[in-house]
Amino acid sequence: MTYQRWTLRTENTSYTVRLSPDGPWAELDAWGPLGVEDGPSALDWSRRTHFITPADAAPAEYLPYGLRPFTGSELVVSRPDGEDRGMWWEFVGAETDEGALRLAFHDELLGLRTVLHYETVPGTDVILRWTEFTTAAQELRLERLDSAAVNIPVTGVARLTYLTGQWSQEFQRTQLDLPRGTFSIGSLQGVPGHAYAPWLAVQDGEAPAVYGIALASPGNWHITAEAEPGGAVRVRAGRVPHEGAVILAHGEILATPQLACAFSPEGLDGLSRVWHRYERHLSGERLHRPRKVLYNSWEATGFDVDAAAQLELAKTAADIGAELFVVDDGWFTGRGDDTGGLGDWWPDPAAFPQGFDQFIADVRALGLDFGLWIEPEAVSPGSRLYAEHPEWVYRIEGRPGRLVRNELLLDLGRTDVQDFVIGTLDRLLGTYAISYLKWDMNRPPTERGRPGAGRVDLDAEHVAGYLRVLDHLRSAHPDVTVEGCAGGGGRIEHTTIARTDVVWPSDNTAPLDRLNVQYGFLHAHAPHVMSSWVTDAPGIFDPRPRSLAFRFVNAMCGVLGVGADLRAWTPDQRAEAARWIGRYKEVRDVIHHGEARLLGTPEEPSCGVQFDAGDRTVVAALSTGRLDGAPLLPGRADRLRLRGLEPAARYRDTATGTSYGGAHLLHYGLPFAWSRDHDADLVVLVRE
């Protein structure tokens, strides 16, 4: 049988698409390690169907309702009056470039052209997929417009891994076996949200080969997996229009968010390294700019911000080795608590009587860079901005507006609001010596409307406005480090990561709680984007105490920061903190640029993260079990088995001088005798 077939190749994988012999659609032929396409397709099927169509049974890459009426379609189109709710297309051609493929389909009756885009990412094992629509004949309603469908063959039960949670408990790794039926996650909060991350991994039972997807959508989204008859899982992912449908105007071109598709033969841990490499690619040249050790004053002072207290904290932070001082919420006029001030982004003269510029100069005189918190999408009802521009907030005519966290949300889809935010940021960054900006977002849209605007795609316009502002920040202020935050991890996905330097995974910084958050986070995201603080916060979900060493070693698995009230620390604690910060500076290049391996889980007595770069291996080891001084077994130390080392090589511990064979570390592991006074360690090994 002759049919058209295209293969995209990454560093270590192949992805082959073919035109179906059964109809006008593209379907997956093979996806896996290089050469996997050499042989009969594992997704081929008998072509005998009962009560469904061939399109419903095929491993189709993308199909409209009409051609695929029963088992889930990616595209639902109708005329503006709601009639003719369906679409039947024909294949019109393919275009190929180096590492790129475009497949075009056309429905003559509706006049809709649909192009499926594929693009490999250099230096990674990621393939990007998205879809583009153009109508040349009439206005159309797109009721569903997914980015792509992903087909995964399984011989048994599909094992799904995803990241769940809530505010302060984000990125909890969760697993589900799906023998048959439908699984769905998503968000309608205008951001990815705290409940689920737009990320999914699929395995064939406990087989090591794993397929992953991640949707680059800062707005509403869904991921739906269907375990189909005949041994396959079909995953559909895309944005969810807030208004129920998107109107595609005559001549308009509309593109969906990109869906990143990844494969690893080395299980979830191997898949995590694929995502880490991809995010290092997204960071571009910014990857090579050292992420500085920051101190953030929020947990020490809250809204009670004044120059004298802040400078006291800054001096102590500088003494322990911090490189950056960030003033959080409370620095601007009208912000004595969370009921006012948002929108009026002017330094409070009462808090900084010598002037904000002098305060920053005093901080910088300590050898520290200066950073500032801002929540540019929010406005307080009592602010001057709201009094001047009440029309700038989302609202529905005749309906009361609800306050969330005592604030309203600006309609960032409006160009005048975008211009205001850009002007505010330009004024602050142009007037003051600010080198770090923490962008927060603490409330989802509720009354999502823009009176008098007619039919508008509010979710897409807000996303476009958000990205326009971030793109301006990157071009106009390229040396400013930008941190992305949304009440913690509420808006973390690839379009944000591509435009920021670090992101804030959770507002929960308690030791064991944070360990669970970071364990899940590192499955999907890279260490160099993970901002992590050492604080005094007790556990919200797990109150078990942990040492200062534990808190530092845990935070050193990403971008190290400190948020504790240093004024209350003893001289011994400050000295210990200075030692940990010094050690971190010696190895942060390995942590941020190297290959990371997750060792164990937070449920085991010991867990950690291994980082490898060149001849150096850094192991952050943490005890999660009992701390009464008893070893795991009488007289025997606990051990963490390392991975990825050369069995025949020797590795020397730079602190103790102990030398280990690679095979020993792979088979038995590094020994740790945990106790109440020793519940964490950072081991640096050098290959001899």
SULQUIJO-V49805 format. One record per residue. RES is the residue in three letters. PHI is phi in whole degrees, 0 to 359 (NA if undefined). OMEGA is omega as a letter, one per 40 degrees, with the letter a starting at -180 (999 if undefined). Layout:
# SULQUIJO-V49805
{{RES | PHI | OMEGA} {RES | PHI | OMEGA}}
This chain:
# SULQUIJO-V49805
{{MET | NA | a} {THR | 255 | i} {TYR | 207 | i} {GLN | 286 | a} {ARG | 210 | a} {TRP | 227 | i} {THR | 237 | i} {LEU | 257 | a} {ARG | 237 | i} {THR | 255 | a} {GLU | 302 | a} {ASN | 226 | a} {THR | 227 | i} {SER | 236 | i} {TYR | 225 | a} {THR | 244 | i} {VAL | 242 | i} {ARG | 226 | i} {LEU | 284 | a} {SER | 293 | i} {PRO | 286 | a} {ASP | 255 | a} {GLY | 175 | a} {PRO | 276 | i} {TRP | 208 | i} {ALA | 264 | i} {GLU | 220 | a} {LEU | 286 | i} {ASP | 260 | a} {ALA | 197 | i} {TRP | 207 | a} {GLY | 168 | a} {PRO | 293 | i} {LEU | 308 | a} {GLY | 92 | a} {VAL | 296 | a} {GLU | 282 | a} {ASP | 275 | a} {GLY | 149 | i} {PRO | 297 | a} {SER | 295 | i} {ALA | 287 | i} {LEU | 258 | i} {ASP | 295 | a} {TRP | 222 | a} {SER | 287 | a} {ARG | 69 | i} {ARG | 259 | a} {THR | 235 | i} {HIS | 229 | i} {PHE | 69 | i} {ILE | 226 | a} {THR | 266 | i} {PRO | 304 | i} {ALA | 295 | i} {ASP | 291 | a} {ALA | 264 | a} {ALA | 284 | i} {PRO | 281 | a} {ALA | 289 | i} {GLU | 283 | a} {TYR | 188 | i} {LEU | 216 | i} {PRO | 274 | i} {TYR | 297 | a} {GLY | 124 | i} {LEU | 284 | a} {ARG | 237 | a} {PRO | 273 | a} {PHE | 245 | a} {THR | 248 | i} {GLY | 101 | i} {SER | 245 | a} {GLU | 264 | a} {LEU | 223 | i} {VAL | 238 | a} {VAL | 234 | i} {SER | 215 | i} {ARG | 288 | a} {PRO | 304 | i} {ASP | 277 | i} {GLY | 86 | i} {GLU | 277 | i} {ASP | 53 | a} {ARG | 280 | a} {GLY | 174 | a} {MET | 206 | i} {TRP | 229 | a} {TRP | 243 | i} {GLU | 234 | i} {PHE | 287 | a} {VAL | 242 | i} {GLY | 154 | i} {ALA | 230 | i} {GLU | 232 | i} {THR | 232 | i} {ASP | 231 | i} {GLU | 298 | i} {GLY | 74 | a} {ALA | 221 | i} {LEU | 217 | i} {ARG | 229 | i} {LEU | 244 | a} {ALA | 250 | i} {PHE | 228 | a} {HIS | 218 | i} {ASP | 256 | a} {GLU | 292 | a} {LEU | 294 | i} {LEU | 274 | a} {GLY | 77 | a} {LEU | 261 | i} {ARG | 255 | a} {THR | 239 | a} {VAL | 241 | i} {LEU | 270 | a} {HIS | 255 | i} {TYR | 228 | i} {GLU | 208 | i} {THR | 279 | i} {VAL | 252 | a} {PRO | 305 | i} {GLY | 77 | a} {THR | 225 | i} {ASP | 249 | a} {VAL | 245 | i} {ILE | 242 | i} {LEU | 268 | i} {ARG | 229 | i} {TRP | 201 | a} {THR | 228 | a} {GLU | 232 | a} {PHE | 239 | i} {THR | 219 | i} {THR | 243 | a} {ALA | 248 | a} {ALA | 246 | a} {GLN | 199 | i} {GLU | 287 | a} {LEU | 228 | i} {ARG | 256 | i} {LEU | 260 | a} {GLU | 278 | i} {ARG | 218 | a} {LEU | 215 | a} {ASP | 292 | i} {SER | 282 | a} {ALA | 189 | i} {ALA | 242 | a} {VAL | 238 | a} {ASN | 254 | a} {ILE | 230 | i} {PRO | 285 | i} {VAL | 226 | i} {THR | 259 | i} {GLY | 230 | a} {VAL | 258 | i} {ALA | 287 | i} {ARG | 259 | i} {LEU | 260 | i} {THR | 240 | a} {TYR | 213 | a} {LEU | 243 | a} {THR | 239 | i} {GLY | 156 | i} {GLN | 199 | i} {TRP | 304 | i} {SER | 73 | i} {GLN | 216 | a} {GLU | 286 | i} {PHE | 59 | i} {GLN | 278 | a} {ARG | 293 | a} {THR | 230 | a} {GLN | 231 | a} {LEU | 212 | i} {ASP | 268 | a} {LEU | 239 | i} {PRO | 289 | i} {ARG | 203 | i} {GLY | 105 | a} {THR | 241 | i} {PHE | 234 | a} {SER | 214 | i} {ILE | 225 | i} {GLY | 168 | a} {SER | 210 | i} {LEU | 241 | a} {GLN | 264 | a} {GLY | 77 | i} {VAL | 217 | i} {PRO | 305 | i} {GLY | 88 | a} {HIS | 269 | a} {ALA | 284 | a} {TYR | 215 | i} {ALA | 266 | i} {PRO | 283 | a} {TRP | 208 | a} {LEU | 209 | i} {ALA | 237 | a} {VAL | 230 | i} {GLN | 235 | i} {ASP | 274 | a} {GLY | 62 | a} {GLU | 259 | i} {ALA | 298 | a} {PRO | 290 | a} {ALA | 295 | a} {VAL | 218 | i} {TYR | 248 | a} {GLY | 226 | i} {ILE | 226 | i} {ALA | 213 | a} {LEU | 265 | i} {ALA | 271 | a} {SER | 219 | i} {PRO | 282 | a} {GLY | 248 | i} {ASN | 294 | a} {TRP | 201 | i} {HIS | 210 | i} {ILE | 230 | a} {THR | 233 | i} {ALA | 245 | a} {GLU | 239 | i} {ALA | 276 | a} {GLU | 266 | i} {PRO | 299 | i} {GLY | 95 | i} {GLY | 81 | i} {ALA | 202 | i} {VAL | 244 | i} {ARG | 246 | a} {VAL | 252 | i} {ARG | 245 | a} {ALA | 213 | i} {GLY | 174 | i} {ARG | 281 | i} {VAL | 242 | a} {PRO | 297 | i} {HIS | 299 | a} {GLU | 274 | i} {GLY | 91 | i} {ALA | 200 | i} {VAL | 253 | i} {ILE | 272 | i} {LEU | 259 | a} {ALA | 280 | i} {HIS | 304 | i} {GLY | 82 | a} {GLU | 280 | i} {ILE | 249 | a} {LEU | 234 | i} {ALA | 247 | i} {THR | 275 | i} {PRO | 298 | i} {GLN | 283 | i} {LEU | 249 | i} {ALA | 273 | a} {CYS | 243 | a} {ALA | 224 | i} {PHE | 222 | i} {SER | 216 | i} {PRO | 276 | a} {GLU | 249 | i} {GLY | 73 | a} {LEU | 297 | i} {ASP | 293 | i} {GLY | 294 | i} {LEU | 297 | i} {SER | 300 | a} {ARG | 290 | i} {VAL | 298 | i} {TRP | 294 | i} {HIS | 297 | i} {ARG | 297 | i} {TYR | 297 | a} {GLU | 287 | i} {ARG | 294 | i} {HIS | 296 | i} {LEU | 298 | a} {SER | 288 | i} {GLY | 57 | a} {GLU | 295 | a} {ARG | 294 | i} {LEU | 300 | a} {HIS | 272 | i} {ARG | 269 | a} {PRO | 303 | i} {ARG | 281 | a} {LYS | 280 | i} {VAL | 289 | a} {LEU | 253 | i} {TYR | 239 | i} {ASN | 244 | a} {SER | 271 | a} {TRP | 302 | a} {GLU | 288 | i} {ALA | 277 | a} {THR | 236 | a} {GLY | 57 | a} {PHE | 283 | a} {ASP | 278 | a} {VAL | 261 | i} {ASP | 214 | a} {ALA | 301 | a} {ALA | 296 | a} {ALA | 294 | i} {GLN | 295 | i} {LEU | 292 | i} {GLU | 299 | i} {LEU | 295 | a} {ALA | 298 | i} {LYS | 297 | i} {THR | 294 | i} {ALA | 298 | i} {ALA | 296 | a} {ASP | 297 | a} {ILE | 269 | i} {GLY | 109 | i} {ALA | 297 | a} {GLU | 244 | a} {LEU | 210 | i} {PHE | 242 | a} {VAL | 244 | i} {VAL | 270 | a} {ASP | 270 | a} {ASP | 307 | i} {GLY | 111 | a} {TRP | 272 | a} {PHE | 250 | a} {THR | 297 | i} {GLY | 77 | a} {ARG | 248 | i} {GLY | 284 | i} {ASP | 205 | a} {ASP | 272 | a} {THR | 264 | a} {GLY | 210 | i} {GLY | 95 | a} {LEU | 299 | a} {GLY | 106 | i} {ASP | 260 | a} {TRP | 273 | i} {TRP | 233 | i} {PRO | 305 | a} {ASP | 286 | a} {PRO | 295 | i} {ALA | 290 | i} {ALA | 282 | a} {PHE | 232 | a} {PRO | 296 | i} {GLN | 270 | a} {GLY | 100 | a} {PHE | 293 | i} {ASP | 295 | i} {GLN | 291 | i} {PHE | 301 | i} {ILE | 296 | i} {ALA | 299 | i} {ASP | 294 | i} {VAL | 295 | a} {ARG | 293 | i} {ALA | 294 | i} {LEU | 278 | a} {GLY | 90 | a} {LEU | 251 | i} {ASP | 286 | a} {PHE | 238 | i} {GLY | 227 | a} {LEU | 219 | i} {TRP | 269 | i} {ILE | 207 | i} {GLU | 234 | a} {PRO | 289 | a} {GLU | 273 | a} {ALA | 251 | i} {VAL | 214 | i} {SER | 273 | a} {PRO | 301 | a} {GLY | 269 | a} {SER | 281 | i} {ARG | 294 | a} {LEU | 300 | a} {TYR | 292 | i} {ALA | 297 | a} {GLU | 277 | a} {HIS | 222 | i} {PRO | 296 | a} {GLU | 286 | a} {TRP | 279 | a} {VAL | 266 | i} {TYR | 296 | i} {ARG | 197 | i} {ILE | 241 | a} {GLU | 305 | i} {GLY | 83 | a} {ARG | 249 | i} {PRO | 288 | i} {GLY | 268 | i} {ARG | 266 | i} {LEU | 268 | i} {VAL | 240 | a} {ARG | 55 | i} {ASN | 61 | a} {GLU | 218 | i} {LEU | 247 | a} {LEU | 250 | i} {LEU | 289 | i} {ASP | 278 | a} {LEU | 287 | i} {GLY | 287 | i} {ARG | 281 | a} {THR | 293 | i} {ASP | 291 | i} {VAL | 291 | i} {GLN | 302 | a} {ASP | 296 | i} {PHE | 297 | a} {VAL | 296 | i} {ILE | 298 | i} {GLY | 297 | i} {THR | 298 | a} {LEU | 294 | i} {ASP | 299 | a} {ARG | 296 | a} {LEU | 295 | a} {LEU | 285 | i} {GLY | 276 | a} {THR | 271 | a} {TYR | 243 | a} {ALA | 277 | a} {ILE | 256 | a} {SER | 247 | a} {TYR | 216 | a} {LEU | 232 | i} {LYS | 259 | a} {TRP | 268 | i} {ASP | 251 | i} {MET | 207 | a} {ASN | 244 | i} {ARG | 207 | i} {PRO | 280 | i} {PRO | 289 | i} {THR | 248 | i} {GLU | 280 | a} {ARG | 276 | i} {GLY | 204 | i} {ARG | 220 | a} {PRO | 306 | i} {GLY | 84 | a} {ALA | 272 | a} {GLY | 76 | a} {ARG | 277 | i} {VAL | 229 | i} {ASP | 269 | a} {LEU | 297 | a} {ASP | 296 | a} {ALA | 295 | a} {GLU | 291 | i} {HIS | 296 | i} {VAL | 300 | a} {ALA | 297 | i} {GLY | 294 | i} {TYR | 301 | a} {LEU | 289 | i} {ARG | 298 | i} {VAL | 294 | i} {LEU | 297 | i} {ASP | 297 | i} {HIS | 296 | i} {LEU | 303 | a} {ARG | 294 | a} {SER | 278 | a} {ALA | 278 | a} {HIS | 226 | a} {PRO | 296 | a} {ASP | 270 | i} {VAL | 277 | i} {THR | 278 | a} {VAL | 246 | i} {GLU | 253 | i} {GLY | 263 | a} {CYS | 212 | i} {ALA | 215 | a} {GLY | 56 | a} {GLY | 101 | a} {GLY | 266 | a} {GLY | 282 | i} {ARG | 216 | i} {ILE | 235 | i} {GLU | 200 | a} {HIS | 288 | i} {THR | 290 | i} {THR | 290 | a} {ILE | 297 | i} {ALA | 292 | a} {ARG | 245 | i} {THR | 241 | i} {ASP | 259 | i} {VAL | 218 | i} {VAL | 229 | a} {TRP | 254 | a} {PRO | 292 | a} {SER | 194 | i} {ASP | 285 | i} {ASN | 273 | a} {THR | 248 | i} {ALA | 295 | a} {PRO | 305 | a} {LEU | 284 | i} {ASP | 300 | a} {ARG | 293 | i} {LEU | 302 | i} {ASN | 294 | i} {VAL | 300 | a} {GLN | 290 | i} {TYR | 298 | i} {GLY | 291 | a} {PHE | 303 | a} {LEU | 289 | i} {HIS | 292 | a} {ALA | 247 | a} {HIS | 226 | a} {ALA | 273 | i} {PRO | 301 | a} {HIS | 288 | i} {VAL | 255 | a} {MET | 265 | i} {SER | 285 | a} {SER | 217 | a} {TRP | 248 | i} {VAL | 264 | a} {THR | 224 | i} {ASP | 263 | a} {ALA | 297 | i} {PRO | 287 | i} {GLY | 293 | i} {ILE | 278 | a} {PHE | 252 | i} {ASP | 219 | a} {PRO | 277 | a} {ARG | 301 | a} {PRO | 288 | i} {ARG | 217 | a} {SER | 287 | i} {LEU | 297 | i} {ALA | 300 | i} {PHE | 301 | a} {ARG | 296 | i} {PHE | 289 | a} {VAL | 299 | i} {ASN | 297 | a} {ALA | 290 | a} {MET | 287 | i} {CYS | 284 | i} {GLY | 222 | i} {VAL | 258 | a} {LEU | 289 | i} {GLY | 219 | i} {VAL | 231 | i} {GLY | 229 | a} {ALA | 283 | i} {ASP | 277 | a} {LEU | 296 | i} {ARG | 295 | a} {ALA | 269 | a} {TRP | 282 | i} {THR | 283 | i} {PRO | 304 | i} {ASP | 295 | i} {GLN | 294 | i} {ARG | 294 | i} {ALA | 294 | i} {GLU | 296 | i} {ALA | 300 | i} {ALA | 298 | i} {ARG | 295 | a} {TRP | 294 | i} {ILE | 296 | i} {GLY | 298 | i} {ARG | 294 | i} {TYR | 298 | a} {LYS | 298 | i} {GLU | 288 | a} {VAL | 236 | a} {ARG | 294 | i} {ASP | 294 | i} {VAL | 292 | a} {ILE | 295 | a} {HIS | 272 | a} {HIS | 248 | a} {GLY | 274 | i} {GLU | 270 | a} {ALA | 257 | i} {ARG | 230 | i} {LEU | 276 | a} {LEU | 254 | i} {GLY | 70 | i} {THR | 228 | i} {PRO | 297 | i} {GLU | 278 | a} {GLU | 272 | a} {PRO | 300 | i} {SER | 222 | i} {CYS | 209 | i} {GLY | 177 | i} {VAL | 226 | i} {GLN | 253 | i} {PHE | 239 | a} {ASP | 235 | i} {ALA | 208 | a} {GLY | 61 | a} {ASP | 269 | a} {ARG | 250 | i} {THR | 234 | i} {VAL | 248 | i} {VAL | 241 | i} {ALA | 266 | a} {ALA | 249 | a} {LEU | 223 | i} {SER | 266 | a} {THR | 251 | a} {GLY | 260 | a} {ARG | 291 | a} {LEU | 235 | a} {ASP | 265 | i} {GLY | 93 | a} {ALA | 280 | i} {PRO | 291 | a} {LEU | 302 | i} {LEU | 233 | a} {PRO | 307 | i} {GLY | 79 | a} {ARG | 236 | i} {ALA | 286 | i} {ASP | 284 | a} {ARG | 223 | i} {LEU | 247 | i} {ARG | 285 | i} {LEU | 273 | a} {ARG | 220 | i} {GLY | 77 | i} {LEU | 274 | i} {GLU | 274 | a} {PRO | 303 | a} {ALA | 275 | a} {ALA | 276 | i} {ARG | 245 | a} {TYR | 230 | a} {ARG | 253 | i} {ASP | 286 | a} {THR | 291 | a} {ALA | 274 | a} {THR | 256 | a} {GLY | 82 | i} {THR | 295 | a} {SER | 251 | a} {TYR | 235 | i} {GLY | 284 | i} {GLY | 302 | i} {ALA | 298 | i} {HIS | 297 | a} {LEU | 293 | i} {LEU | 287 | a} {HIS | 271 | a} {TYR | 262 | i} {GLY | 99 | i} {LEU | 282 | i} {PRO | 273 | i} {PHE | 219 | i} {ALA | 259 | a} {TRP | 284 | i} {SER | 205 | i} {ARG | 302 | a} {ASP | 265 | a} {HIS | 213 | a} {ASP | 244 | i} {ALA | 198 | i} {ASP | 205 | i} {LEU | 237 | a} {VAL | 251 | i} {VAL | 248 | i} {LEU | 251 | i} {VAL | 242 | i} {ARG | 289 | a} {GLU | 274 | 999}}
